[in-house]
Structures are given as structure tokens and as C-alpha cells.
Amino acid sequence: MPSHYDHAQVQEFWQYVWERDDVYELPDDATDPTYVLGMFPYTSGTLHMGHVRNYAITDAYARYRRMCGDDVLHPMGWDAFGLPAENAAYERASDPESWTKACIRRMREELETLGFGYDWSREITTCEPEYYRWNQWLFKRLYEAGLVEYEAATVNWCPDCETVLADAQVDERDDDRICWRCDTPVEQRELDQWFFTITEYAEELHDGLEDLEGWPEGVREIQRNWIGRQEGAKIGFELSTPVTGDDEGDEPNGAIDAVDVFSTRPETIYGATYLAVSPGHDLARALADRTDDVADYVETVRERGPDEVGFSGVETDVTAVHPLTGAELPVYVAGYVLEDVGTGAVMGVPGHNERDHGFALEHDLPIERVVVSGTEDDTAGDETLEDEPYTGEGILEGSGEYDGLESERARDRLVADHDAIQADVTYRLRDWLISRQRYWGTPIPVVHCEDCGHVLVPDEELPVELPEFVRTTGNPLEEHDSFRHTTCPECGGPARRETDTMDTFVDSSWYFLRFLSPDLAEAPFDAERADEWLPIDVYVGGDEHAILHLLYIRFMTRALADIGLIEKREPVERLVSQGTVLYDGEKMSTSKGNVVAPLEYGAETTRLFVLSAAHPEQDFEWTANNVRGAYDLQQNLYRMATEFVEAADTRVERRNHDEYIAREIDRTIVAVTEEYERFRFHRVATEIRELARLLRRYLAYDRPHDEVYRHGLLTLAALISPMAPHLGEELWNKLRGEGLVVEADWPEPRTEPSNYASERRLVERTLEDVRDIVDVADIDEPQRIELVVAPAWTYRVAAVLTEEADGDVNVPSVVDRVSVGDLETPSRETVATVVGTLLDRASKGGMDQPLTFDDERTLLERARWLVADEFGADVVVRCAEGSETTKARPGKPAIRID
């Protein structure tokens, strides 16, 4: 029988058995299964190491929960729409659908080779009409609920991808705004676009983060920052002359006679020296209709980013009235004011805001200070205002009746005193722009009719399917006449079909719901099942999705709840953000040439290594030497099982050291179970290595007890099977485990090692102490080693100290409690000495949860074979006598070596 484990020889067989027995298929009548999900992959061509790590995490946990007796939903699908497929098809003179399906075939084969246990009966692919039909259906339901808008907007435009980007798809890098996918500098354009009004949920999305206790704080903080909640005040500035796009003398309905600004520091209002609106503000548009200078400026900056326009601006022919002083302030159209931040208008307070300060210097505007720090070293005069503004809290000056007030108090007073200043909250979050000018996406189910406006395609005509691919620049659907020309569903007249497709994040905003009922033809998902099976119990993916995918699924779940399709409002209970696999200190990347193919080192070795290398949320370095450790662990376990089956040289009578091994098996079960629950697979691997090492030592020390040793090997097979399933199944089969390990019950300890950590540390510390004595005393061949256990009454002292650990320990009180017990104790002075010694040890971090006298003595009796094996000496365990009572302590026996 070969003693070398060859994963490639066994994987096909065990995968056949698992598939034959439908071990991963979840029945539709399952009751509240554990829902374990990895973010489904984009169909880019092949799997990369990030995919392997993600899916190894979910697979290990899903297998563990299944062995614990749970019904488990662990599905897989394909995020199959998107521009990269279009680009790849173009480069290969193919079409996006053919390229995508070829990628799916390759990637599914790789997933199957790696042995991931998915319920493939629930597989979904977002580019199939059976799926994206429901994208369109949900679009209509959101539209009917008032959560969809179609409006002209200044948008981010990638000239390379030739499509619009949502704000979250624009990266800030080295003062440039670049496309998240191709790194091309982003431009600004004004287009008619479709939006999901996610801003209506800004407050709930922000407040809901507090309840996501199972999410990493880093991800929650990223979402908080992106949502950007700011408390402040809305301040109304009346215009000296109402403005319309008509002649100045007219004042028809719709004239703009006031501008609202939002400020987080309304107490600086007396320092306002101008008003500025963004180029996209309604006032700027109205002024552009009648003033060439404004029109030219708006046209100039319309397609440029904020960094490009700097502190440029143009003064208008209107002024604003300061609501408290009545002073007339000049009004500017300024590129540094962002249309989608606050109200798109600011009161310029250059003395206390850095951007206002820069604009004032550029346009020679007054800079006035109305807040001073209030500290003794605040000697700055007006001349320093030319250098930098003061942005801190302080004391008001030059602010009329509010002079001398602290800024925070003045803030509250101003809001209370003036109707023009009202407390307000704003959010940085902008509506979700879903329009994309590409072919490979879900067609937006709208037609544009000159008589009826934009009209939704009726449900019975869904899906609006993509036509045959036509290679062209720009928007391919715009060039497809047979697709573009249609009839209006309302009047029957000629109409133009919407040629934008949906952002692919729409596909992934609800895909987890489709997995519940992937073949349902009457609805996007089974609502009753969703209410029972949601939220996702464990969701795994990279934190780079924190402000895209993860924010969108939270929005979509709430929106679906509000339109009555589901009850749950949060989609994910526990989120695991996986770290990055590095090579030579950098993230693996094809462009850097540092990619390791997932199957290069063998599927089982790769899986085991990515799980055992580090905590799932930490980055780790891929090195061949470290991979070797995962390979060696497999070989050691396989060799141990094979040699045991072949040798059959065991005994039946139980000895003390057998009891130690049996107890350590139980300790390992408890420890590994805790680590699986905490997703610390690297600690699981360590526990398995340590138990395997101990069993090998046990085997070398004496003929093993048949039942104890077999139990240890079967336990190892079960514990490693979630991480290395083919190996676990092979070991289980060799050892004649019942059935399949994938369907076996999770190991249960046969005893109750509730204090297993203290037990382990006692044995480890005792061995270390013996080594130290042998080394310091230079004893070459010790003949006899005595482990002297402290008297029983000292364990009473340790127990009392543990009970009082949270407060100040009163030594006389402890002595009293110990002395009146049932145990025979020495003098109060001796008891006090022991109390002081244990307190000193505790202060140095040396006190564990104490064992009882009987438990500690029994444990040392069972573990003495470890000392005897290491030092070749006779080992005796006994209780302290006479003066020895002052040397031995609970958890730290005295040691005598002859």
C-alpha cells in the first residue's frame, strides 16, 4: 500500500462519489439553512489566487457547518456582464457571449478540480435572459415606487471605456481622477442618465452600520465615510434680483430669488464675504442663459474635473443679501463648488475655510476673521489671514451680539435665533448612476416616445433581449437599427428604445436572492424562502467592494423590503473581508508577472496553504518554502494512517499515557471547533499539526492502544476534511470510518475539557521548567525526576483569588476564607505567603484558570511519560510535604532532579 498521498489520483473518485450522493445539494424544503456565500467571480478567463482564497474560506466553513448537522446553502454563479468581456471579445475577433461562456467553462472546471463543494443545481449566470429579465422587472418595480430617475447630469466619462462611471468607480490617485478599471483619466460630460435614488436611504444606510456587529469595522468605516453624514445648518441667502433665463425685467413663475447653502460651521456666517454656486447649479444655468461670460465659463468647466478647474470662477451680475447683516455679497459661479455636495452652493468664509481662502486670494476678495482660538498664544493679526485660515473651534469676534461666545454655543444660538438658519444634515452619498453606454449588459426596459415620453416595457414583453453583437465604437446598441427602432407600448406610434444598459453592479445587487430559487419562472425569487433563509450567515470577499457592491446590496435589500417583496432589510449578518495573496511583497498581478496559477502546486496543497498561511483577513506572502509545510502535513497524516492500517501492532489494556492522549484528542476537538467558529483556519492547521506530532511521539514511545490511536487518527481525518476534503475522505476511508467524512458528525469530546488551555499550559510549563533545571545545573543524564504537587489547600487559595480577580484583593479576607474551609491548612502566615506569591505571579501574567488539586495531580500522572520520554529518567508525581509546601504552587509544581 503506497504511503505517499497523491491528490491527483484520488480527487476524481471522491468528486464522483460526492456528486453521486448529492452531498452538497440543499433540498427546497430545508428549514433556515446556514447560508454561506463567496462573492461570485467575474468571468475574466481563469481563476486567480484571490478567488482560491475566497472560495477556500467559504468551502471550509460550509463543510464544517454541514458536519455540525446544519443544512447548508453554498451556491455558485457567474457575474457575466461587463465591459472587460466586450474588450476581450474585440481583441479576439469574437463576441462577448462566446468569450464569456468559454470563460465560464474554464473557471467551473477549475473550481471542480479544486474540490469546492457547491450546490451546482442553483448555478446562475447574469448574462442569461432568464436572469437579466428580472433585472428589468426589478427596475420597473423600483421605477413605480419612485426610486428611479431620468435626468440630465454632469457625469464621469471614461474616454477609453467610452462609458459613464458612477462616483464610486472613480479612483483618486496622485491628484488625478481615474477609471477604476483601466486607469484612464476621467472627464466630465453632461448626459441624460438613469439613476437609482439611493440617497433616499442615506440616513438608514448610515445608521444601520451600527447594528452590523458581524462586519469588520474597517468596512463599516469605509461606508460611513462614503455616505458622508454631516451635521450643520441650511442658510438662506436672498438674491438682490430674482433670476430667470429670460430678460432681466421679467419675473415669471420659477424665478430664482434665493440660494440655500449648507455649512457645518454656521457660527462663521459673519465672516462670509461672497456666495459661490457650482457650474451645474440652477442659478448658474439661469445666468448662463442671459450672460455670455457665465455661459462661456460653464461651458469651459463643464467637462473638466475639480482639480483641473482649481479656483477659477466668474463673477455674476447679481448679489446675495447676508441674512444677518443685510450686506450685499457678490455671487460667483466657481468650479471648486461641487454640484453634488451639500446644496451645490457655499457661503464663502475665506478666514475659516481652506478652499474658500484659496478662492478669495485668487479673486482678491475680502478675508475676515470672526473666530479666534481663545488661547493666550493667539497673537495672530489680520495680516496672517493672507497665509492661512483658522479652521479650529474658538471664541467669536466681529459677530455682533454673539461676540465672546464659544463657537459651539454660538452655533446653537444662531440656529435658535434666526429663521434663515435651520439645523440640517447632508450626505456625501450621491444617487446610483446605472446607465452604461455599452452592449454587454442588461438593456434598460424603456422606450422613448415623442408623444408619451419615456414608457416602461410591459412585463409580458420582458426580457428585452440583447440583439446580435455588432462591432463598433461608442455605444453598439445605438448603432443597431433593428434594436433601436420600436413602437410605443402606450400609443403604438414609432418610438426609440433605450440604448443604455445597466451597470453590472445591478446584476450583483440581488443575485444572492436568486440562489434561493434559481428556476422560479413567476418571480425573481421565492419571497417566503427569502424571509426564512435570509440574511446570508457568512459572506466572504475583498474589502475593495465596500463602497460598490456591499453598499448596493444593502440599498437593494431595503428597497425590495419597502416595495413589499421581502421582510429583511440587511442582507448579510457576518462579513469576512479576505486579505491579499502577495508575491515578493506585491499583490499577484498578470501585469507584474508574479502570478502563481491555482493548480501549479496541486489543488489540495494550494487550498490547505491559503487557509493555513494566515488569518483570512490578513495579507500573506506566497513562498515555495511555506507551501511545502502544507504539502508535508498532508503526507504526514496519510503516512500515519497507512502505517497504522498496515502494522496493526496495538494493545487493548489502557495505561496512564493512553488516558493523556485520549484527553489531548478531546482538547484538540474543543480548540479546533472554536477556531472554525472564529474562521481562524491557520490555528486549525496548527492544532492538527500538534496532535499529529503528539500521536507520532506516542506511537514511538510504546505500542499504541488500538482504540485510542484509531480514534486520534479518525479525529484528524474529520478535523482536516473541511480544509482538505479529498485527503480527509481518503484518510477516513482507510481507517474504516462510517460512511463519508463529508457527511459524518463533527467530532465531540468524550470528556469535558472545559479548562483545556490551562491543562496544556501546565504540561508545557512543567516541561520547560525541567529543561531549564537540567540546563542550568548541567545534568547530563538525570536518573529520577520528581514533580511535586502543591498541597490541596493551596488550590483553595487559587480559587478564591480567581473569584476576586475583578476587584482589589484583600489578603486578610482571602486568608480567612481559606482558613475556615474544610481542608486542613497551616498557619495564617503560611497561607498569607502563598497568597502573596500567587498575586505576584498573576501580576506578571502567570496565573491561569486554576485546576483542582485532583485534576492537576491526575494530569501530571498521565503526562509524566512525556518527561520520561524526553529525559530518559524515572518520573514520579507526589504531593508536597513539610517545607515543600512553600515551594510548590497550583499550576507550577516543584521539581526535584537526581
PEDAMO-V140750 format. One record per residue. N is the residue number from 1. PHI is phi in radians with two decimals (* if undefined). Layout:
n & phi
N & PHI
N & PHI
This chain:
n & phi
1 & *
2 & -1.13
3 & -1.79
4 & -1.82
5 & -1.49
6 & -2.05
7 & -0.99
8 & -1.08
9 & -1.34
10 & -1.90
11 & -1.10
12 & -1.10
13 & -1.14
14 & -1.19
15 & -1.15
16 & -1.11
17 & -1.10
18 & -1.07
19 & -1.20
20 & -1.04
21 & -1.60
22 & 0.89
23 & -1.23
24 & -1.80
25 & -1.41
26 & -1.59
27 & -1.19
28 & -1.14
29 & -1.63
30 & -1.07
31 & -1.84
32 & 0.74
33 & -1.20
34 & -1.31
35 & -1.71
36 & -2.03
37 & -2.48
38 & -1.74
39 & -0.98
40 & -1.16
41 & -1.41
42 & -1.34
43 & -1.41
44 & -1.55
45 & 2.43
46 & -2.54
47 & -1.28
48 & -2.07
49 & -1.13
50 & -1.10
51 & -1.05
52 & -1.04
53 & -1.13
54 & -0.98
55 & -1.39
56 & -1.16
57 & -1.13
58 & -1.14
59 & -1.15
60 & -1.07
61 & -1.22
62 & -1.09
63 & -1.12
64 & -1.06
65 & -1.16
66 & -1.12
67 & -1.19
68 & -1.35
69 & 1.80
70 & -1.34
71 & -1.27
72 & -2.21
73 & -1.75
74 & -2.38
75 & -1.70
76 & -2.55
77 & -2.66
78 & -2.36
79 & -1.47
80 & -1.85
81 & -1.56
82 & 2.36
83 & -1.07
84 & -0.97
85 & -1.13
86 & -1.11
87 & -1.16
88 & -1.11
89 & -1.11
90 & -1.08
91 & -1.12
92 & -1.84
93 & 0.93
94 & -2.10
95 & -2.25
96 & -1.03
97 & -1.15
98 & -1.10
99 & -1.09
100 & -1.13
101 & -1.15
102 & -1.15
103 & -1.10
104 & -1.08
105 & -1.06
106 & -1.14
107 & -1.22
108 & -1.17
109 & -1.06
110 & -1.16
111 & -1.08
112 & -1.19
113 & -1.10
114 & -1.27
115 & 1.39
116 & -1.21
117 & -1.61
118 & -1.75
119 & -1.48
120 & -1.20
121 & -1.18
122 & -1.86
123 & -1.02
124 & -2.24
125 & -2.36
126 & -1.24
127 & -1.55
128 & -1.46
129 & -0.97
130 & -1.11
131 & -1.62
132 & -1.27
133 & -0.93
134 & -1.40
135 & -0.99
136 & -1.18
137 & -1.10
138 & -1.19
139 & -0.97
140 & -1.12
141 & -1.14
142 & -1.17
143 & -1.07
144 & -1.14
145 & -1.54
146 & 1.37
147 & -1.83
148 & -2.24
149 & -2.26
150 & -2.22
151 & -2.71
152 & -1.28
153 & -2.69
154 & -1.37
155 & -2.16
156 & -1.42
157 & -2.19
158 & -1.65
159 & -1.20
160 & -1.40
161 & -1.32
162 & 0.95
163 & -2.68
164 & -1.38
165 & -2.13
166 & -1.22
167 & -0.95
168 & -1.25
169 & -1.77
170 & -1.93
171 & -1.67
172 & -1.67
173 & -2.58
174 & 0.90
175 & 1.16
176 & -1.94
177 & -1.84
178 & -2.16
179 & -1.16
180 & -1.11
181 & -1.75
182 & -2.13
183 & 1.17
184 & -1.39
185 & -0.99
186 & -1.59
187 & -1.83
188 & -1.99
189 & -2.40
190 & -1.94
191 & -2.44
192 & -1.36
193 & -2.43
194 & -1.71
195 & -2.28
196 & -1.62
197 & -1.47
198 & -1.10
199 & -1.11
200 & -1.15
201 & -1.90
202 & -0.99
203 & -1.12
204 & -1.20
205 & -1.10
206 & -1.22
207 & -1.17
208 & -1.15
209 & -1.07
210 & -1.11
211 & -1.55
212 & -1.51
213 & -1.20
214 & -1.54
215 & -1.78
216 & -1.05
217 & -1.08
218 & -1.05
219 & -1.19
220 & -1.09
221 & -1.19
222 & -1.05
223 & -1.19
224 & -1.00
225 & -1.13
226 & -1.24
227 & -1.12
228 & 1.10
229 & -1.22
230 & -2.32
231 & -1.64
232 & -3.04
233 & -2.53
234 & -1.67
235 & -2.10
236 & -1.65
237 & -2.01
238 & -1.32
239 & -1.54
240 & -1.10
241 & -2.41
242 & -1.03
243 & -2.13
244 & -2.31
245 & -1.44
246 & -1.60
247 & -1.09
248 & -1.06
249 & -1.33
250 & -1.44
251 & -2.53
252 & -1.32
253 & -1.01
254 & 1.65
255 & -1.14
256 & -1.60
257 & -2.04
258 & -2.74
259 & -2.25
260 & -1.65
261 & -2.11
262 & -1.96
263 & -2.42
264 & -1.41
265 & -2.31
266 & -1.10
267 & -1.17
268 & -1.59
269 & -1.05
270 & -1.23
271 & -1.66
272 & -1.24
273 & -2.09
274 & -2.85
275 & -2.13
276 & -2.36
277 & -2.10
278 & -1.27
279 & -1.09
280 & -1.68
281 & -1.18
282 & -0.99
283 & -1.13
284 & -1.10
285 & -1.13
286 & -1.15
287 & -1.17
288 & -1.14
289 & -1.16
290 & -2.11
291 & -2.24
292 & -1.08
293 & -1.02
294 & -1.17
295 & -1.04
296 & -1.10
297 & -1.16
298 & -1.05
299 & -1.14
300 & -1.16
301 & -1.66
302 & -1.01
303 & -1.91
304 & -2.09
305 & -1.39
306 & -1.00
307 & -1.18
308 & -1.30
309 & -1.43
310 & 0.99
311 & -1.82
312 & -1.24
313 & 3.11
314 & -2.37
315 & -1.36
316 & -1.74
317 & -1.66
318 & -2.08
319 & -2.21
320 & -1.99
321 & -1.67
322 & -1.08
323 & -1.20
324 & -1.86
325 & -1.79
326 & 1.39
327 & -1.17
328 & -1.58
329 & -1.89
330 & -1.13
331 & -1.96
332 & -2.05
333 & -1.75
334 & -2.32
335 & -1.20
336 & -1.31
337 & -1.50
338 & -1.63
339 & -1.08
340 & -1.74
341 & -2.07
342 & 1.09
343 & -1.79
344 & 1.39
345 & -2.51
346 & -2.34
347 & -1.58
348 & -1.35
349 & -2.09
350 & -1.11
351 & -1.33
352 & -2.47
353 & -2.55
354 & -1.14
355 & -1.25
356 & -1.08
357 & -1.10
358 & -1.10
359 & -1.16
360 & -1.11
361 & -1.11
362 & -1.15
363 & -2.00
364 & 0.97
365 & -1.71
366 & -1.08
367 & -2.13
368 & -2.09
369 & -1.74
370 & -2.20
371 & -2.33
372 & -2.08
373 & -1.14
374 & 1.44
375 & -1.65
376 & -1.13
377 & -1.54
378 & -1.45
379 & -1.90
380 & -1.14
381 & -1.74
382 & -1.05
383 & -1.12
384 & -1.28
385 & -1.14
386 & -1.21
387 & -1.53
388 & -2.80
389 & -1.44
390 & -1.71
391 & -1.93
392 & -1.57
393 & -1.34
394 & 3.05
395 & -1.97
396 & -1.34
397 & -2.45
398 & 1.01
399 & -2.21
400 & 1.03
401 & -1.17
402 & -1.69
403 & -0.97
404 & 1.56
405 & -1.41
406 & -1.16
407 & -1.03
408 & -1.15
409 & -1.17
410 & -1.09
411 & -1.00
412 & -1.16
413 & -1.12
414 & -1.07
415 & -1.13
416 & -1.27
417 & -1.53
418 & -2.25
419 & -1.13
420 & -1.29
421 & -2.08
422 & -2.20
423 & -1.00
424 & -2.67
425 & -2.26
426 & -2.17
427 & -2.29
428 & -1.26
429 & -0.95
430 & -1.94
431 & -1.07
432 & -1.41
433 & -1.38
434 & -1.86
435 & -1.30
436 & -2.33
437 & -1.64
438 & -2.33
439 & -1.50
440 & -1.48
441 & -2.90
442 & -1.31
443 & -1.05
444 & -1.33
445 & -1.39
446 & -2.41
447 & -2.11
448 & -1.87
449 & -2.05
450 & -1.10
451 & -1.58
452 & -1.79
453 & 1.42
454 & -1.58
455 & -2.18
456 & -1.31
457 & -1.21
458 & -1.04
459 & -0.97
460 & -1.18
461 & -1.71
462 & -1.49
463 & -1.45
464 & -1.34
465 & -1.54
466 & -1.17
467 & -1.36
468 & -1.05
469 & -1.14
470 & -2.11
471 & -1.31
472 & -2.82
473 & -1.50
474 & 1.23
475 & -1.53
476 & -1.04
477 & -1.19
478 & -1.13
479 & -1.63
480 & -1.69
481 & -1.04
482 & -1.17
483 & -1.44
484 & -1.20
485 & -1.51
486 & -2.62
487 & -2.06
488 & -1.32
489 & -1.11
490 & -1.61
491 & -1.83
492 & 1.38
493 & -1.41
494 & -1.11
495 & -2.60
496 & -1.95
497 & -1.29
498 & -1.06
499 & -1.82
500 & -1.34
501 & -1.93
502 & -1.41
503 & -0.89
504 & -1.16
505 & -1.22
506 & -1.15
507 & -0.95
508 & -1.56
509 & -1.36
510 & -2.50
511 & -1.05
512 & -1.08
513 & -1.36
514 & -1.18
515 & -1.05
516 & -1.21
517 & -2.68
518 & -1.16
519 & -1.80
520 & -1.12
521 & -1.74
522 & -1.70
523 & -2.78
524 & -1.16
525 & -2.83
526 & -1.40
527 & -1.12
528 & -1.12
529 & -1.16
530 & -1.09
531 & -1.13
532 & -1.50
533 & -1.59
534 & -1.48
535 & -1.36
536 & -1.03
537 & -1.26
538 & -2.43
539 & -2.18
540 & -2.14
541 & 3.13
542 & -1.38
543 & -1.32
544 & -1.16
545 & -1.66
546 & -1.06
547 & -1.88
548 & -1.99
549 & -1.00
550 & -1.19
551 & -1.28
552 & -1.20
553 & -1.21
554 & -1.20
555 & -1.12
556 & -1.10
557 & -1.08
558 & -1.15
559 & -1.11
560 & -1.15
561 & -1.15
562 & -1.25
563 & -1.70
564 & 1.48
565 & -1.55
566 & -2.48
567 & -1.83
568 & -1.20
569 & -1.96
570 & -2.04
571 & -1.46
572 & -2.30
573 & -1.47
574 & -2.20
575 & -1.99
576 & -1.98
577 & -1.66
578 & -1.25
579 & -1.41
580 & -1.75
581 & -1.56
582 & -1.84
583 & -2.42
584 & 0.97
585 & 1.41
586 & -2.18
587 & -1.06
588 & -1.03
589 & -2.70
590 & -1.05
591 & -1.14
592 & -1.59
593 & 1.19
594 & -2.06
595 & -1.55
596 & -1.87
597 & -1.16
598 & -0.97
599 & -1.78
600 & -1.09
601 & -1.79
602 & 1.65
603 & -1.09
604 & -1.18
605 & -1.11
606 & -1.11
607 & -1.02
608 & -1.13
609 & -1.20
610 & -1.15
611 & -1.46
612 & -1.61
613 & -1.27
614 & -2.93
615 & -1.03
616 & -0.90
617 & -1.55
618 & -1.76
619 & -1.26
620 & -2.61
621 & -1.62
622 & -1.48
623 & -2.37
624 & -1.07
625 & -1.09
626 & -1.23
627 & -1.09
628 & -1.03
629 & -1.07
630 & -1.17
631 & -1.11
632 & -1.12
633 & -1.07
634 & -1.05
635 & -1.11
636 & -1.09
637 & -1.14
638 & -1.14
639 & -1.11
640 & -1.06
641 & -1.17
642 & -1.11
643 & -1.15
644 & -1.14
645 & -1.13
646 & -1.27
647 & -1.33
648 & 0.93
649 & -1.76
650 & -2.30
651 & -2.28
652 & -2.03
653 & -1.32
654 & -1.65
655 & -2.15
656 & -1.00
657 & -1.24
658 & -1.13
659 & -1.14
660 & -1.10
661 & -1.10
662 & -1.04
663 & -1.18
664 & -1.20
665 & -1.06
666 & -1.10
667 & -1.05
668 & -1.15
669 & -1.04
670 & -1.10
671 & -1.13
672 & -1.14
673 & -1.05
674 & -1.07
675 & -1.23
676 & -1.10
677 & -1.09
678 & -1.69
679 & 1.10
680 & -1.72
681 & -1.15
682 & -1.12
683 & -1.27
684 & -1.02
685 & -1.06
686 & -1.11
687 & -1.06
688 & -1.13
689 & -1.05
690 & -1.17
691 & -1.17
692 & -1.07
693 & -1.08
694 & -1.14
695 & -1.14
696 & -1.14
697 & -1.16
698 & -1.07
699 & -1.11
700 & -1.30
701 & -1.31
702 & -2.84
703 & -0.99
704 & -1.32
705 & -1.28
706 & -1.01
707 & -1.20
708 & -1.14
709 & -1.19
710 & -1.07
711 & -1.05
712 & -1.10
713 & -1.20
714 & -1.12
715 & -1.11
716 & -1.05
717 & -1.06
718 & -1.23
719 & -1.19
720 & -1.57
721 & -1.07
722 & -1.11
723 & -1.59
724 & -2.31
725 & -1.15
726 & -1.16
727 & -1.10
728 & -0.99
729 & -1.16
730 & -1.15
731 & -1.11
732 & -1.04
733 & -1.16
734 & -1.08
735 & -1.52
736 & 1.08
737 & -1.16
738 & -1.34
739 & 1.17
740 & -1.75
741 & -1.16
742 & -1.10
743 & -1.90
744 & -1.31
745 & -1.30
746 & -1.10
747 & -0.98
748 & -2.02
749 & -1.13
750 & -1.47
751 & -2.06
752 & -2.04
753 & -1.43
754 & -1.15
755 & -1.97
756 & -1.11
757 & -1.14
758 & -1.15
759 & -1.09
760 & -1.12
761 & -1.15
762 & -1.05
763 & -1.17
764 & -1.09
765 & -1.17
766 & -1.13
767 & -1.09
768 & -1.10
769 & -1.13
770 & -1.08
771 & -1.06
772 & -1.07
773 & -1.13
774 & -1.05
775 & -1.25
776 & -1.17
777 & -1.43
778 & 0.95
779 & -1.62
780 & -1.29
781 & -2.33
782 & -1.09
783 & -1.67
784 & -2.49
785 & -2.16
786 & -1.86
787 & -1.83
788 & -1.79
789 & -1.44
790 & -1.09
791 & -1.06
792 & -1.03
793 & -1.14
794 & -1.19
795 & -1.26
796 & -1.15
797 & -1.04
798 & -1.08
799 & -1.15
800 & -1.13
801 & -1.10
802 & -1.14
803 & -1.11
804 & -1.76
805 & -1.12
806 & -1.40
807 & -2.18
808 & -1.29
809 & -1.46
810 & -1.69
811 & -1.03
812 & -1.00
813 & -1.13
814 & -1.08
815 & -1.05
816 & -1.08
817 & -1.10
818 & -1.24
819 & -1.19
820 & -1.62
821 & -1.31
822 & -1.35
823 & -1.39
824 & -1.28
825 & -2.12
826 & -1.38
827 & -1.15
828 & -1.05
829 & -1.11
830 & -1.17
831 & -1.07
832 & -1.09
833 & -1.09
834 & -1.14
835 & -1.01
836 & -1.07
837 & -1.11
838 & -1.18
839 & -1.11
840 & -1.10
841 & -1.13
842 & -1.11
843 & -1.14
844 & -1.71
845 & 1.36
846 & -1.79
847 & -1.80
848 & -1.74
849 & -1.04
850 & -1.23
851 & -1.48
852 & -1.39
853 & -1.00
854 & -1.15
855 & -1.13
856 & -1.17
857 & -1.13
858 & -1.09
859 & -1.08
860 & -1.16
861 & -1.07
862 & -1.29
863 & -1.64
864 & -1.13
865 & -1.11
866 & -1.14
867 & -1.20
868 & -1.10
869 & -1.16
870 & -1.30
871 & -1.92
872 & 1.11
873 & -2.07
874 & -1.26
875 & -2.12
876 & -2.16
877 & -1.97
878 & -2.54
879 & -1.58
880 & -1.10
881 & -2.28
882 & 0.93
883 & -1.17
884 & -1.14
885 & -1.12
886 & -1.53
887 & -1.83
888 & -1.35
889 & -2.35
890 & -0.96
891 & 1.41
892 & -2.63
893 & -1.15
894 & -1.27
895 & -2.27
896 & -2.19
897 & -2.19
898 & -1.96
